Amino acid sequence: MEADVTGRRARLLAALALAASAGLLPAIAGLSPSPALVGEARAEPAEPPEALFREGTEALGRGEYGAAIDTFELLADRGFVHPDASYNRGLAYVTRVRDGADRPGDLGRAAAAFEEALRLRPGDADAERALDLVRAEITRRRARRAKDAVEVRPTLDRVLVGLASERTWAAASLFSSLLLALGMVLRRRPAGPAHVAGSVLAPTALVALLALVPLTYAARHLRLTTRPGVVVVPEVRLVDESGRALPDAEQTLIPEGASVEVGRRSGGLAEVRWGATEGWVSLSSIRLLAP
């Protein structure tokens, strides 16, 4: 079984490399669905999630993308979260696009599925490359219509907070506080190497602590108040909290497949942040990813 999975992964990487130079979607859609399913469902549905996963994977292998999409979306609706299920859902949407039966937003839904798989299993090269290729296809299609690209640069505060997880920032803050305490103790020693070490260590640890505590708080705040999302419509226009269009100078269109940070939700609207741009969009226009 392990050899079979390894073989599938090797063929997957070869197909993706070919896709980069000779047509994006056909190559992605021709990849083998992930055969493994290791993990537990968050809530046990009437039909075991493993059985639904197997049904969806078999339908995808037969090219029945409609049945595969329905099955994997049902798994997601029931609260089942696993990178293989997300990855195969993305393949199902790409297959529908490849066969010319795509619906508006299918590439965005594929991007959302691959990004979710990557968040659930960081470092998954297959999901990362598939996501890059889908977004490249979206950008290529938008370029035909002289539209903006899908990706934007995050702001500096998001870059800094995103350098590490909340747990890492908290551990670093704790370590800095211990070093500060040690430095204060050493400074009380008589003149000598220990006193000198404490005189250097204490202010250094204090500076580090003053930087790390806000980063820990910011990471926690983002975790508790926001969720990642992906735009799953051809494009969505930002509005204000009441749903009214923004002034012309502030109007922004967020393209399909773009990653957004989703905050408050009110009625059918959701507050989003795309790079440095903030506003409200229809909740149905974005796909919330598994936290």
N, C-alpha and C positions, 0 to 999 in steps of 0.2 A: 504493500500500500504506500509506504514511504517513498519507494522508488518511482511509483506511478505519479505521485504528487510532484516529486522533484522533476520528473520528465515533463510534466505539464508546465511547470514553472519555466523550465529551459525553453520550451517551445513558445511560451508566452513572451519571454524576453526577445527571442529571435523575431517573432511577428511584430512586436512593437518597434524594434530597430528598423525593420523593413517599412513600417508605417510612416516613420519619420521622413522617408525619402520618396515614397511612392503611394500616396493616397491614404488619408487618415482613417476615415470611418470603416471602409471595408476590412482593413487590417485589424482594427480593434474589435469589430463585430465577429471576426473569425476566431477570436481567442477562445480557449477552453474555459468554461465556467469553473469556479473554484469547487473542487469535489469535497473539501473537508468542512466539517462543522464541529467546532470544539467550543463549548460554552453553554451557558444556561439562559433560558428566557427570563425576562423580568417578571412576566406574569404567565402562568400556565394556561394556554387557551384550550378550547374543547378538543381540538386536534393537536397532537404534539407538534411543536415547532420543527423538530427534526424531520417529521413526515412532510410538512409543508415545504421545508427547504428542499427536500429530495424531489418533491413534485415540481417545484419551480426550476430546479437545476435540470431535471430530465426534459421538461418542456423547452427550456432554452437550448439544450443539446439537440432537440429535434427541429429547432428553428421556429417553434411556436411562441414568438415573442409576446403576443397578447396574453396568453395564459401565464407565461413566466412573469410578466409585469404584474398581473392581477395577484398572483401568489405572493410575490415578494412585497408588494404594497400591503397585502393583508397581514403579512408577518410584521411589517413596520407599524401598522395600525394597532396591532395587538400588543405592542410594546416590546417586541423581540428585537434585541440589538446584538449584532455580530458582524465583524468586518466582512466575512465571506458572503453573508446575505446582502449587505450593502453593495459589495463589489459585483455580484451577479445581477443585482437590480440595475446597476449601471450598464452592464453588458446587454441586458434585455432592451433598454431604451436605445442604445447605440445600434443594435440589430434592427430595430424598427426604423430608425433613420436610414440605415444603409439600404433597406429594402424599399425605400421611397414611400413608406406608409406613415411617416412621422407626423406628429401633431405639434402645434406651436408649443415651445417650451421643452420638448423632449431632450434636446442637448443640455439644457439647464438642469433637468432632472438627472441626466446621466452624470453631469459634473457634480451635482449634490451627492449622488450615491458614491462616487469615487472619493470625494473629499471626506465623506463620513467614514468610509472604510479606512482612509489614511489617518483620520483622527483616532479611530478605535484601535488601529495597529500602526503606530508611528514607525516610519522607516520602511514601510511596504513599498518596494520599488515598483511592483506591478501597478498598484493603485496610483502611485505618484505619476508614473509615465502615462498611464491611461488618462488621468486628469489633465495632464499637460497637453495631450493630443486632442482631447475634446475641446479644451479652451482654445487651442490653436485653430481648430475648425470653426469655432464660433467667431473668433477674431477674423478669420479669412472671409467668412460670409458677411460680417459687418463691414469689412474693408471694401467689399463690392459696392456698398451703399454709402461709403464715405462716413462711416460711424466710428465712434471712439472704441478703443480697445477695452477688453474685459477687466484687466487688472489695473489697480492704482496702488501707489505707494502708501503704506500706513504712516500715520503721523509718528513723530519721535517718541511721544509718551507710550504709544502702543508698541513700538519697537522695543523700548527698554523693558516694559513689563513682560513682553513676550519672550525675552531672552531666557527665562526660566519659569518653572511652575511656581504656584503659590507655596507649595511645600518646600521647594528649594529656597525661595526667598526667606521663608520663615526659619528654616534651619540655619541659613547664613546669618540672619539677625540674631538668633540665639547664640551662635558661635561667637559673633562679634561682642555680644554682651558679656560672655564668659571671659573673652580676652580683655575687655575693658575692666572687669573686676580684678583679673589677674594683674593687669598693669597698675591699677590703683594700689594693690597690695605691695607690689614690688617697689613702687615709688616711695613707700613708707620705710623701706629698708635704709640703713646707713649708706653713705656715699660709697659707691663701688659699682661693679658690673651689673648687679641686680637692680640697683637704683637707676642706672642709665637705661637699662632695658625697659624698666617700667615707665620711665619718662618718655620713651619713644612709643611703646606699645599702647599706653592709655589714650593719648590723643588720636593715634591712628585708628584704634578700635572705635573711638567715639565718632569720628568722621564716617567710618564705614557703617556704624549703627544708624546714624542720622540719614544715610542714603538708603539703607536696606529696609528700615521700618516702613517708610512711605511706599516702597515698591511692594512690600508684602501686603500692605493695606489695599493698594490699587489692584493687585492681582486677585485678592479676595473679593473686592467690590465688583470687579468684572465678572468673576465666576458666579456670584450671587444674583447679579442684576442683568446679565446679558447671556445670549445664546448665539452660537454661530448659525448662519443661514446662507442660502444660495438663491439667487433670483431664478425663477423657473418659468418666466414669460419672456417673449422676445425683447421687451424692455419695459421699464416701469418708471413713471415720473414721480418725483418727490412732491408731496403736498404738506400742508400744515396739519396740526393736530385735529382740526375740525374737518379736514378733508378738502379744504379749499386749495386751489392752485396757488403756488408761490408766485411772487412778482417775477416778471420776465427775467430780470437780472439774476434771480436766484434759482430759476428752474434748472433742474438737473435730471437727465435720463440715466438710469442705471441699467446696464446691458444684461442680457441673459447670461447665466453662468457666473456672474460676479459674486464673490464672497462678501457678505455683509455681517455686521454685528447688530443683533436684534436686541432691543431693550424693552421698554414698556409696550404693552398692548392695550388698546382701547377700542372696544367694539370690533369692527372689521379692519382696523388699522394697526400698524406696528411701527414703532420708532426704530429707525435703522441708522447706522453709521457706515459710510463707504469711503475709506480713506479719511480725509478731513471733512467730507460732506455729510451733513446730518439732516434728517427730515423724517417724514412719515410716508408709508406706502401701504397698499392693500395687503392684508395678511395672506390672502390667497395667492399673491404673486411671489411669495418666497417659500422655500422649504426649510423648516427648522431641522438642524442636524442633531443627532443624539448627543447629549451633554457628556 
